[in-house]
Amino acid sequence: MKKPFDPYADYQPEDFSFTKKNKKKIEQIISLYPQGRQQSAVMPLLDLAQRQVAEEGTRAEPVYGGWISRAAMDEIAKILGMHKIKVYEVASFYSMYNISPVGKHLVQVCTTTPCWLNGSDEVIKSCKSHLGIDINETTKDGKFTLMEVECLGACVNAPMVQINDDYYEDLTPETIKEVLALLCEDMKPEIGSQKGRKASMPLTGATSLEDQAKKAGVE
Ligand code: FES
């Protein structure tokens, strides 16, 4: 569940500016839209701001993850010639934008029906006990924020969790702990199915379209 946008919260920084490299990217992004429609770039610019903050967060002590402050939204409104409120509306509507501070690894556990039927309650319990935090909390070292979300479109490999840009699927209470432990050590866990199956094919391998599976190099 996403936290409400609080433009006056004490964690809001005074200002925000894009890096030189990202200012160049912004020019490229805006040029993709027809004349007079530059405001359509609001979504990629919000994403860029969030990724810039995430990058800065990896060098901070304690670390933090990508999120979009009010100052960043105001800067985007200025760049695109939009009313600030319109940028706030977009950022607060879509769940991929974090509008309050988060940890370096944002752990989003899907608890919609297919994931729930396949054990997402146990996955959440495991995350809580391993990280020592509750839903919508961040660990003291800034490494993890735990969040509960609705269907992320990988129901076929339920239960699953999204951590930053990656999906971890076919989870058990044990395998989610292994994923979290590796991330805590700045290591990269294998993404996708944690049971070793390829995409959403059966655990025993292809049972239909076998010729195509062979051609794709999948046994
Ligand atoms: S129900 Fe969890 S990914 Fe769809």
Residues whose N, C-alpha, C, O or C-beta is under 5 A from the ligand:
A	BS01	FES	C110 T112 T113 P114 C115 C151 L152 G153 A154 C155
